[in-house]
């Protein structure tokens, strides 16, 4: 029962936290903080791969439909400095530079859509791809919960800019689709930061509003 209670607590307590740093004065961590944080994140990535998946993707000899790309803080800060060159029309209010300047690492979860191949039924391909995306989202949720359990704040971003502008720079094949850009914020950084809580948590409804029992098929 203790494990169940701990798991339930982690699920309830996980929350979105955007930690925004100053690109001109990014957060700093000691070597020990970075090593410990990176180790936790890497281990959590591996454990997140126990997510269920329905179809064997059969790509590069792998069954899983997801791929994971990881950037340490040094790479994040280097990308932050390159953003104006890589995305010349980056809007002044975009939070990507501040997120990169405030995180300990960035993890990208992508998934591999099925091509039509020998499939003659487009609806079947669409159904399989929905399963691939759902499986990848399950892996992402595993990752978020593990980070929360380790006391590492996290933010799941859609990463539209990364998908549209940065895949070639990051060495990610353009036939993959980004499911999540997860910014991991290690504890106790030095330097100015702004923490923004997720907007939807306060709007959560009671399960009484979205849970329904089906009672139309009872035996006579």
Secondary structure, 3 states (H helix, E strand, C coil): CHHHHHHHHHHHHCCEEEEEEECCECCECCHHHHHHHHHHHHHHHHHHCCCCCCCCCCECCECCCEEEEEEEHHHHHHHHHHHHHHCCCCCCCCCHHHHHHHCCEEEEEEEECCCCCCCCCHHHHHHHHHHHHHHHHHHHHHHHHHHHHCCCEEEEECCHHHHHHHHHHHCCCCCEEEEEEEEEECCCCECCEEEEECCCHHHCCCHHHHCCCCCCCCCC
